[in-house]
Amino acid sequence: MRKMFLAVTLALTLAACSDPYGACVKADADIASGISAGLKTVAQLQQQGTISTVEALTVAGYLEYANQADEAFGKCAQTAHTAGSKAGAFTACANIFNATLNNPTELALIHVSNSSASQTINTIITGLTTGVSGVIAALGGA
């Protein structure tokens, strides 16, 4: 799982340098894939009895929230591209996405009792936020 998120971050960083819209489209798709993989991992943890059904639902709820934010990011990037916007507009889209992923209210809902499962969940969430941060950095944002 960690290798996947590292590869996603690296690919996004390299792609963003010359084509901000293309980087955003790639980020949108890669992050959607990461969320899908995260949801599968959560389901497996629940099926194995490593996390409870309630814990699985709260983590899956956050990942669905992240998925909606990813869709909004993709739409924002498309709007910026259609309007002929400069890189700063794409960075703004990524910053909004980043702020959404790091919403303390949403993050506070995630509680997993099993320490191993908690590490796995944290890796998934950190992978998502690291990927978005990588896009922001590649687009020239802070």
C-alpha positions in Angstrom: 0.0 0.0 0.0 2.8 2.4 0.9 4.6 1.7 -2.4 1.4 2.5 -4.3 1.0 5.9 -2.7 4.7 6.8 -3.1 4.5 5.9 -6.8 1.3 8.0 -7.2 3.0 11.0 -5.5 6.1 10.7 -7.7 4.1 10.4 -10.9 1.9 13.4 -10.0 4.9 15.5 -9.1 6.7 14.8 -12.4 3.5 15.3 -14.6 2.6 18.6 -13.0 5.7 20.4 -14.1 4.8 21.0 -17.7 1.0 20.4 -17.9 -1.0 21.6 -14.9 -4.3 20.4 -16.3 -2.9 17.1 -17.3 -1.4 16.7 -13.8 -4.8 17.5 -12.2 -6.5 14.9 -14.4 -3.9 12.3 -13.6 -4.1 13.2 -9.9 -7.9 12.9 -10.0 -7.7 9.4 -11.5 -4.8 8.2 -9.3 -6.4 9.5 -6.1 -9.7 7.8 -7.1 -7.8 4.6 -7.6 -6.2 5.1 -4.2 -9.6 5.6 -2.5 -10.9 2.5 -4.2 -8.0 0.5 -3.0 -8.5 2.0 0.5 -12.1 1.0 0.5 -11.2 -2.6 -0.4 -8.6 -2.6 2.3 -11.2 -1.4 4.9 -13.6 -4.1 3.7 -10.9 -6.8 4.1 -10.0 -5.6 7.6 -13.7 -5.7 8.6 -14.1 -9.2 7.0 -11.0 -10.4 8.9 -12.5 -9.1 12.1 -9.6 -6.7 12.6 -12.0 -3.8 12.8 -15.6 -3.7 13.8 -18.5 -3.0 11.4 -18.9 0.4 13.0 -15.2 1.2 12.5 -15.4 0.1 8.9 -18.4 2.3 8.3 -16.7 5.4 9.7 -13.5 4.9 7.8 -15.4 4.1 4.6 -17.5 7.2 5.3 -14.4 9.3 5.3 -13.1 7.7 2.1 -16.4 8.4 0.4 -16.1 12.0 1.7 -12.6 12.1 0.1 -14.0 10.6 -3.1 -16.6 13.4 -3.3 -13.8 15.9 -2.7 -11.8 14.2 -5.5 -14.7 14.5 -7.9 -15.0 18.2 -7.0 -11.3 18.7 -7.6 -11.7 17.1 -11.0 -14.6 19.4 -11.9 -12.7 22.4 -10.6 -9.7 21.5 -12.8 -11.9 21.0 -15.8 -13.5 24.4 -15.2 -10.1 26.1 -14.9 -8.9 24.4 -18.1 -12.1 25.4 -20.0 -11.6 29.0 -18.9 -8.0 29.0 -20.0 -6.8 29.6 -16.5 -3.2 29.7 -15.5 -1.4 27.3 -13.2 -2.5 29.3 -10.1 -6.1 28.3 -10.7 -5.2 24.6 -10.7 -3.2 25.1 -7.5 -6.3 26.7 -6.0 -8.3 23.6 -6.9 -5.7 21.4 -5.3 -5.6 23.6 -2.2 -9.3 23.3 -1.7 -9.1 19.6 -2.1 -6.3 19.4 0.5 -8.3 21.5 3.0 -11.2 19.2 2.5 -9.2 16.1 3.1 -7.7 17.6 6.3 -11.1 18.7 7.7 -10.6 18.1 11.4 -14.3 17.3 12.0 -14.2 14.5 9.4 -10.8 13.2 10.5 -12.0 13.1 14.2 -14.7 10.6 13.2 -12.1 8.0 12.4 -11.3 5.7 15.4 -9.9 2.2 15.0 -9.2 0.1 18.1 -6.7 -2.3 16.6 -3.3 -0.7 16.5 -2.2 -2.6 13.3 -5.4 -1.7 11.5 -5.0 1.9 12.8 -1.6 2.1 11.1 -3.1 0.7 7.9 -5.9 3.3 7.9 -3.4 6.1 8.7 -1.3 5.0 5.8 -4.3 5.2 3.5 -5.2 8.7 4.7 -1.7 9.9 4.7 -1.2 8.6 1.2 -4.2 10.6 -0.1 -3.1 13.8 1.6 0.5 13.3 0.5 -0.6 12.8 -3.1 -2.6 16.1 -3.0 0.3 17.9 -1.3 2.6 16.6 -4.0 0.4 18.0 -6.7 0.3 21.4 -5.0 4.1 21.5 -4.7 4.5 20.4 -8.3 2.1 23.1 -9.4 4.2 25.6 -7.6 2.0 26.1 -4.6 3.1 26.0 -1.0 
